[in-house]
Amino acid sequence: MTKPHALVIGASRGIGLGLVRELASRGWTVIGTARGLSKATELTALAAASGGAVRTAVVDTADAASAETLRDSLKDEVFDLVLVNAGVGGPQDMTTRTVSREAFTDLFVTNALAPVRLAELLVKTVKPQTGVIGLMTSMLGSVDGASAGGFELYRASKAALNSFTRSFAARHKDQGLAVLSLHPGWVKTDMGGANAPVSVEESTRGLVNVVERAQADRGDGFFDYTGATLPW
Ligand SMILES: NC(=O)c1ccc[n+]([C@@H]2O[C@H](COP(=O)([O-])OP(=O)(O)OC[C@H]3O[C@@H](n4cnc5c(N)ncnc54)[C@H](OP(=O)(O)O)[C@@H]3O)[C@@H](O)[C@H]2O)c1
């Protein structure tokens, strides 16, 4: 039987690297991307030791030309899963009053525009009717759930991503893809910090369970790593 095949975008470290490990441990073949392979030492070591199950590719998601080059290099792949994980925390000490146009633009291009642009560029490589596209968002992107202040720029960037994701899912409905907005939990990574309660291993085990469930039930939605549905 052919192994399921995945692309994880933003896999140099943190949750993305953990997703590559978890998928490979379940028998998937995986391509993990990094902005540059020289710094992605854990990913390249994982690929080198995998006997061909894990491969690497390069993309700076915020750069449209780089995203198109990735699309061209992957045009012959057939994926069961494309998961865009790359994201940034942005300028957390800034508010809507103090943020510069440049910092705001960088955050929104990376967190909101780039993931859906990649999904759009790669949609033809995903198996119709059985394939899954995952976009890594955050529960902080829930407009319904935004009852506390803080992280306002980051929240808005992920809310914009959620909106783009729903439009993308609606536009590609006839392809029968399952389109998932995924919240990984508050995870111990460079972004989540040392006090985060969830390990990369626990988060990625749960996220891959959610993906494998979607392969069978084909439901779109906003899910956390435990499989719970989150409010938009
Ligand atoms: N950790 C949490 O608690 C948490 C909670 C909710 C949501 N999330 C979301 O989960 C995702 C992963 O978070 P994480 O905690 O693993 O963060 P992380 O440790 O900071 O890792 C971020 C990853 O995104 C990549 N990336 C960022 N900008 C990129 C770009 N322009 N092009 C290509 N790759 C880029 C990074 O690559 P480089 O190594 O090249 O920088 C790295 O691989 C993000 O979308 C984040 O918003 C995280």
The ligand as a Tripos MOL2 file, in Angstrom:
@<TRIPOS>MOLECULE
LIG
   48    52     1     0     0
SMALL
NO_CHARGES

@<TRIPOS>ATOM
      1 N1          3.5690   27.7860   20.4920 N.am      1 LIG1
      2 C1          2.3270   28.0820   20.7720 C.2       1 LIG1
      3 O1          1.9180   28.0770   21.9580 O.2       1 LIG1
      4 C2          1.3310   28.3890   19.6810 C.ar      1 LIG1
      5 C3          0.0010   28.6170   20.0440 C.ar      1 LIG1
      6 C4         -0.9440   28.8850   19.0470 C.ar      1 LIG1
      7 C5         -0.5460   28.9030   17.7190 C.ar      1 LIG1
      8 N2          0.7660   28.6800   17.3880 N.ar      1 LIG1
      9 C6          1.1040   28.7110   15.9640 C.3       1 LIG1
     10 O2          1.7890   27.5190   15.6160 O.3       1 LIG1
     11 C7          2.7270   27.7670   14.5610 C.3       1 LIG1
     12 C8          4.0960   27.2680   14.9730 C.3       1 LIG1
     13 O3          4.4580   27.8970   16.1830 O.3       1 LIG1
     14 P1          5.7500   27.5010   17.0310 P.3       1 LIG1
     15 O4          5.3720   27.6880   18.4550 O.co2     1 LIG1
     16 O5          6.3420   26.2280   16.5610 O.co2     1 LIG1
     17 O6          6.7090   28.7310   16.6300 O.3       1 LIG1
     18 P2          8.2860   28.8400   16.5010 P.3       1 LIG1
     19 O7          8.9380   27.8810   17.4220 O.co2     1 LIG1
     20 O8          8.5910   30.2960   16.6180 O.co2     1 LIG1
     21 O9          8.5390   28.3420   14.9920 O.3       1 LIG1
     22 C9          7.9750   29.0870   13.9430 C.3       1 LIG1
     23 C10         8.2220   28.3390   12.6510 C.3       1 LIG1
     24 O10         7.6760   29.1330   11.5840 O.3       1 LIG1
     25 C11         8.7130   29.3660   10.6300 C.3       1 LIG1
     26 N3          8.5390   30.6450    9.9270 N.ar      1 LIG1
     27 C12         8.2260   31.8500   10.4370 C.ar      1 LIG1
     28 N4          8.1950   32.7580    9.4600 N.ar      1 LIG1
     29 C13         8.4980   32.1090    8.3050 C.ar      1 LIG1
     30 C14         8.6490   32.5070    6.9470 C.ar      1 LIG1
     31 N5          8.4790   33.7660    6.5450 N.pl3     1 LIG1
     32 N6          8.9620   31.5580    6.0330 N.ar      1 LIG1
     33 C15         9.1390   30.2720    6.3970 C.ar      1 LIG1
     34 N7          9.0390   29.8350    7.6770 N.ar      1 LIG1
     35 C16         8.7200   30.7550    8.6000 C.ar      1 LIG1
     36 C17         9.9910   29.3640   11.4550 C.3       1 LIG1
     37 O11        11.1220   29.2430   10.5990 O.3       1 LIG1
     38 P3         12.5700   29.9010   10.9900 P.3       1 LIG1
     39 O12        13.2660   28.8620   11.8630 O.co2     1 LIG1
     40 O13        13.2130   30.1120    9.6810 O.co2     1 LIG1
     41 O14        12.3090   31.1790   11.7310 O.co2     1 LIG1
     42 C18         9.7140   28.1630   12.3530 C.3       1 LIG1
     43 O15         9.9180   26.9650   11.6560 O.3       1 LIG1
     44 C19         2.6580   29.2650   14.2910 C.3       1 LIG1
     45 O16         1.8070   29.5110   13.1910 O.3       1 LIG1
     46 C20         2.0520   29.8240   15.5710 C.3       1 LIG1
     47 O17         1.3950   31.0630   15.3670 O.3       1 LIG1
     48 C21         1.7050   28.4310   18.3350 C.ar      1 LIG1
@<TRIPOS>BOND
     1     1     2 1
     2     2     3 2
     3     2     4 1
     4     4     5 ar
     5     4    48 ar
     6     5     6 ar
     7     6     7 ar
     8     7     8 ar
     9     8     9 1
    10     8    48 ar
    11     9    10 1
    12     9    46 1
    13    10    11 1
    14    11    12 1
    15    11    44 1
    16    12    13 1
    17    13    14 1
    18    14    15 2
    19    14    16 1
    20    14    17 1
    21    17    18 1
    22    18    19 2
    23    18    20 1
    24    18    21 1
    25    21    22 1
    26    22    23 1
    27    23    24 1
    28    23    42 1
    29    24    25 1
    30    25    26 1
    31    25    36 1
    32    26    27 ar
    33    26    35 ar
    34    27    28 ar
    35    28    29 ar
    36    29    30 ar
    37    29    35 ar
    38    30    31 1
    39    30    32 ar
    40    32    33 ar
    41    33    34 ar
    42    34    35 ar
    43    36    37 1
    44    36    42 1
    45    37    38 1
    46    38    39 2
    47    38    40 1
    48    38    41 1
    49    42    43 1
    50    44    45 1
    51    44    46 1
    52    46    47 1
@<TRIPOS>SUBSTRUCTURE
     1 LIG1         1 GROUP 0 **** ****
